[in-house]
Amino acid sequence: MLTPPAAARLFRIVAIAEACSWVGLLLGMLFKYVLTGNDVGVTVFGPIHGALFVAYVLITLLAARVLRWDLRTLVLALAASVPPLATLWFERWARRTGRLAQPSSAPIAR
């Protein structure tokens, strides 16, 4: 079983990686559709972002269970996977509000 500190660390890594892949994909789309018509950036970053998006969703579900997130926090974390770079915002918010810390014996009702 995954410990709470390990779940929090894994969540942070994947959240940051997912945001970075968004940046790569957005830059690839800028080059493809605005600057040069070259689709190499989309070809490279599209699958990377797709894989990291799926990893983020799976790790979010796992972290929510291990860290005992309430439904509101889980829904917010999952919703953060859709807009570009929102996983960075959620990760910082979750860290600041203690949602990436060792859970108490009872679930937090916030």
Secondary structure, 3 states (H helix, E strand, C coil): CCCHHHHHHHHHHHHHHHHHHHHHHHHHHHHHHHHCCCCHHHHHHHHHHHHHHHHHHHHHHHHHHHCCCCHHHHHHHHHCCCCCCHHHHHHHHHHHCCCCCCCCCCCCCC
